[in-house]
Amino acid sequence: MQRREFLAFSLALAAGEGSARAEPRPPVVGFINDTGVTGGAPVISILRGLGRQGFISNQTFLMMQRPLEKYDDAASAAAELVKRGVDALVALESPNTALAVRDAAKNLPVVFAGAYDAQALGLVENLDKPGGNITGVMFSAPAVVEKRAALAEALAGPGGTIGLLVNPANKASAAQRAAYGAAVKSLAVFEAGSLAEIDAAFARAAGVGAMIIADDPWISRNADTTIAAAARARIAALHATRDEVAAGGLVCHGDVRTDQLFKLGETVGRVLKGEKPAAIAVSRADKFATLDNAKTAAALGFDIVNPAFAGADVVR
């Protein structure tokens, strides 16, 4: 725990355990995060959502962040935060992390956010009535898969094989294979769970017309490697997030992530006010956008009149 965070939490506990005249400590929310992001626009969006519900960081609630190096670390991070007395847990962003946190938290409220079907994975009983101690926000939707498949086929050209890069450690990877397998005419799946395997996947993908990069926090966190490998192989890569395109990736299509994270913050606020996660419907993405990088398109020889770029926002 960082010293500043420890002091803030200790002072809050002291306030709650002091004299009868002392104000009760504000609620504490533990954020278990496998994206590698602990600040910037994503966190600001979450805090804005909490603010909409009347919760201000370090005033009316306290945040304890636990970034993960590996998906397998989620259960121990959740157990540690439960032991410290947090009032709710947030699980970002892989299904592995959400499942581990839910199971470790037992009756403590959990709010998840990620790009997977929470009901299909067994994280919740039903999207409208989640049941148990968990609810959350889904970044993905069937329309995203369909649009990404159409973009990839436009990039590949008639009859081109579409590649799909997945992280086999991600518990949603089987569902990703099935969804894209149904959405494109010809699919070749490549697995990567290390930086060397990303390079090897693109090196083996010589006959692929375009490569869809599946939603996965670890792959997104290592976008520089994916972007460089795609450039070396001269393969059109369709990324999962806007950040990857801003970093030099060719094109992406997906949810407007800041909107979904705002909804996450609102949901956490509702839980802190006393609403039961079991009764809060899982929020689904309803706004989507395409973004392309003009410099990368030019370097790979793609003309922006290609249907894949129609109506896209452009990074220049």
C-alpha positions, 0 to 999 in steps of 0.5 A, spaced: 500 500 500 502 506 498 504 511 504 499 516 502 493 511 501 495 508 508 495 514 512 488 516 508 485 509 510 488 509 517 485 516 519 478 514 516 478 508 521 481 512 527 475 517 525 470 512 526 473 509 532 474 515 536 469 519 541 462 519 540 462 526 537 467 524 531 463 523 524 463 516 522 468 514 517 466 515 509 465 508 505 471 505 502 471 502 495 477 497 493 478 497 486 482 491 483 484 493 476 488 488 471 488 494 466 495 497 468 491 504 468 490 507 475 489 514 473 487 519 467 481 519 463 478 512 465 479 513 473 476 520 472 470 517 468 469 513 474 469 518 479 465 523 475 459 517 475 460 517 483 460 524 483 453 524 480 451 520 486 454 525 491 460 521 492 467 525 492 473 522 493 477 523 499 471 527 502 465 522 502 468 516 500 475 513 500 478 509 494 484 503 495 487 501 488 490 494 487 493 494 480 494 487 478 500 484 474 497 477 473 490 475 473 491 470 478 493 475 483 485 477 483 483 473 489 489 475 494 488 482 492 480 481 494 481 477 500 486 483 503 481 488 501 476 485 505 480 484 511 482 491 511 474 492 511 472 495 505 465 496 504 465 494 496 469 492 491 470 494 484 473 488 479 476 491 472 476 488 467 477 481 465 472 476 467 478 472 470 478 478 475 471 479 476 469 471 477 475 471 483 473 477 486 466 475 486 468 469 490 473 472 494 468 477 497 462 472 499 457 477 501 461 484 500 458 488 494 462 487 488 461 491 481 464 489 475 466 492 468 469 488 462 468 486 455 464 480 456 457 477 456 457 476 464 451 472 464 454 467 459 460 466 463 456 465 469 458 471 473 451 473 474 444 469 474 441 474 469 443 481 466 436 484 468 436 481 475 443 479 477 442 475 483 448 474 489 452 480 491 454 482 484 452 487 478 456 491 473 457 494 466 458 490 460 463 494 454 461 488 449 455 487 445 453 482 439 453 489 435 460 490 436 462 483 434 458 484 427 461 491 426 468 488 427 467 482 423 464 487 417 470 492 418 475 486 418 472 483 411 472 490 408 480 490 410 481 483 407 478 484 401 473 478 397 475 471 400 480 474 405 481 470 411 480 473 418 485 472 423 483 473 431 488 474 436 486 471 443 489 471 450 488 463 452 488 465 459 482 470 458 476 466 460 472 469 455 477 467 449 472 461 448 466 465 447 470 470 443 472 464 438 465 462 437 462 469 436 467 471 431 467 464 428 460 465 426 461 472 424 466 471 418 466 466 413 473 464 414 477 465 421 484 463 423 485 463 431 492 465 434 493 465 441 498 469 445 499 470 452 506 473 452 510 478 448 514 473 444 507 469 442 504 476 440 510 477 435 510 469 433 502 470 431 503 475 426 509 472 423 505 466 422 499 470 419 502 471 412 496 469 409 491 473 413 487 479 410 486 482 417 487 481 424 482 482 429 485 483 436 480 480 441 478 484 447 483 483 453 486 487 458 493 484 457 493 485 450 491 492 450 496 493 455 501 491 451 499 495 445 506 497 443 508 490 441 501 488 437 502 495 433 509 493 432 508 486 430 502 488 425 507 493 422 512 488 421 508 483 418 504 489 414 497 486 416 491 490 417 489 490 425 483 491 428 484 493 435 479 493 441 480 500 444 481 507 442 487 508 446 491 502 441 489 506 435 491 513 438 498 509 440 499 507 432 494 502 431 490 502 424 483 502 426 478 500 432 471 499 433 467 499 440 464 502 446 465 509 448 469 507 454 469 513 458 461 513 458 461 506 460 466 507 466 461 513 468 456 508 468 460 504 473 461 510 477 454 511 478 453 504 479 458 504 485 454 510 488 448 506 488 451 500 492 454 505 497 447 508 498 444 501 500 442 498 493 443 491 493 447 489 487 442 483 486 437 488 484 441 493 479 440 491 472 447 490 469 448 496 464 450 494 457 453 498 452 449 502 447 454 507 444 459 505 439 464 508 435 470 507 430 476 510 430 482 510 425 489 512 424 491 516 418 498 515 418 498 508 420 493 507 414 498 511 409 504 507 412 500 500 410 497 502 403 490 503 405 486 508 402 481 511 407 475 511 401 476 503 404 469 501 406 472 500 413 474 507 414 467 510 412 464 514 418 470 513 422 473 518 427 480 519 425 487 520 428 492 524 424 
